[in-house]
Amino acid sequence: MLAIAAVALLLADGEPEDEPGAPADNPPSATAEVIRVVDGDTIKVSVEDRIEDVRYIGVDTPESVTPGEPVECFGREAGSFNERLVAGREVRLRFDRERRDVYGRLLAYVYVGPRLVNAELVRRGYARTLTIAPNDSRAGLFARLEAEAGRAGRGLWGAC
């Protein structure tokens, strides 16, 4: 019976939806609606009756919206691709060990259905990896995807 319950809790990413003993006010994931795509690695969402900025964990896209700074090579393309993936959609936010960065943004792995958006950005060459401990549970996956994109010259690896 316990094995059946464990299997029922598995998600498309192979991790349990709810961790045993996790406080109810600190769940490992949340469902949100994307209300605006800020750039290639940041979105604004409506989650639990709040508006939150969400920064994607483990990836870094070229800058495209920093005031007073030039748009970096492939920045606009990364923002446009992210918009095609998530704009106006319901997403699942999967949290790692730290929930917020120093700017107060939620830190999350973002899923549209079974698709891990963070990984898709790296795989297609729109983002580089950015590993910041302790939020590093997908670092190995992202490093492999980045190496493959670089070897193939995909996205920024062929353009910048």
C-alpha positions in Angstrom: 0.0 0.0 0.0 2.9 2.4 0.8 4.5 1.7 -2.5 1.3 2.6 -4.3 1.0 5.9 -2.4 4.7 6.7 -3.3 4.1 6.1 -6.9 0.9 8.2 -6.9 3.0 11.1 -5.6 5.5 11.1 -8.4 5.4 13.9 -10.9 6.7 14.2 -14.4 10.0 15.3 -13.0 10.3 12.2 -10.9 10.0 13.9 -7.5 7.4 13.6 -4.8 4.7 16.4 -5.0 4.6 16.7 -1.2 7.5 16.0 1.1 6.6 14.1 4.3 6.5 16.5 7.2 6.7 19.7 5.0 4.8 22.5 6.7 1.5 23.3 4.9 2.5 27.0 4.6 5.8 26.0 2.8 4.7 23.4 0.1 7.3 22.1 -2.4 5.3 23.4 -5.4 2.5 25.8 -6.3 0.3 26.4 -9.3 0.4 29.9 -10.8 -0.9 31.9 -13.8 1.7 33.8 -15.8 0.5 37.4 -16.1 3.7 38.8 -17.7 7.0 37.6 -19.1 9.7 40.0 -17.8 12.6 38.6 -19.8 14.2 35.2 -20.6 14.4 34.0 -17.0 11.9 36.0 -15.0 8.1 36.1 -15.0 5.3 37.7 -13.0 2.7 35.4 -11.8 -0.6 35.3 -9.9 -0.2 32.6 -7.1 -2.4 32.1 -4.1 -4.1 35.6 -4.6 -0.7 37.3 -4.7 1.4 38.8 -7.6 4.9 37.5 -7.4 8.1 37.9 -9.5 9.6 34.4 -10.2 13.2 34.0 -11.2 14.0 30.7 -12.9 16.5 28.5 -10.9 19.7 27.3 -12.5 19.7 29.4 -15.7 20.7 32.8 -16.8 19.6 34.4 -20.1 21.2 37.4 -21.7 20.0 40.7 -20.3 17.3 42.5 -22.3 15.4 44.8 -19.9 18.0 46.2 -17.4 17.5 50.0 -17.3 20.6 51.9 -18.6 22.2 48.7 -19.9 22.5 47.6 -23.5 20.6 44.6 -24.6 23.0 41.6 -24.6 23.4 39.3 -27.6 20.4 36.9 -27.8 18.6 38.7 -25.0 15.5 39.6 -27.1 15.4 36.1 -28.6 15.5 34.5 -25.1 12.7 36.8 -23.9 10.6 36.0 -26.9 11.1 32.3 -26.6 10.2 32.4 -22.9 7.1 34.3 -23.8 6.0 31.7 -26.4 6.5 29.0 -23.7 4.7 30.5 -20.7 2.7 33.7 -21.5 -0.8 33.6 -20.2 -0.5 29.9 -19.2 -0.9 28.0 -16.0 2.5 26.9 -14.7 3.7 24.8 -11.8 6.4 26.3 -9.7 8.7 23.7 -8.1 10.8 25.1 -5.3 14.3 24.0 -4.2 15.9 24.7 -0.8 15.8 28.5 -0.8 12.5 30.1 -1.8 13.6 33.7 -2.4 16.6 35.6 -3.7 18.0 38.9 -2.2 15.6 40.9 -4.4 12.6 39.1 -2.9 11.7 37.1 -6.0 10.5 33.5 -5.8 13.0 31.1 -7.1 11.5 28.1 -9.0 11.8 25.4 -11.6 8.9 26.3 -13.9 6.8 23.7 -15.6 4.2 24.0 -18.4 2.6 20.6 -18.3 5.4 18.1 -18.1 7.9 20.5 -19.8 10.6 22.0 -17.5 10.9 25.5 -19.0 14.3 26.2 -17.3 15.8 23.1 -19.1 14.2 24.0 -22.4 15.8 27.4 -22.4 19.2 25.8 -21.8 18.7 22.9 -24.3 17.7 25.3 -27.1 20.6 27.7 -26.4 18.6 30.6 -25.0 20.3 30.4 -21.5 23.5 29.4 -19.8 23.6 27.6 -16.6 23.8 29.5 -13.3 24.3 27.3 -10.3 23.8 29.0 -6.9 23.8 26.6 -3.9 21.8 25.4 -2.2 19.3 25.5 -5.2 21.2 23.1 -7.3 19.1 19.9 -7.6 19.0 20.2 -11.4 22.6 21.5 -11.9 23.8 18.2 -13.5 20.9 18.2 -16.0 21.4 21.8 -16.9 25.2 21.3 -17.4 24.6 18.4 -19.8 22.0 20.4 -21.8 24.4 23.4 -22.0 27.3 21.2 -23.2 25.0 19.7 -25.9 23.7 23.1 -27.0 27.3 24.5 -27.1 28.6 21.6 -29.2 25.7 22.0 -31.6 26.0 25.8 -31.8 22.4 26.3 -30.8 21.0 29.7 -30.0 23.5 32.0 -28.3 26.3 29.5 -28.7 26.1 30.1 -32.5 25.1 33.7 -32.4 27.2 35.4 -29.7 
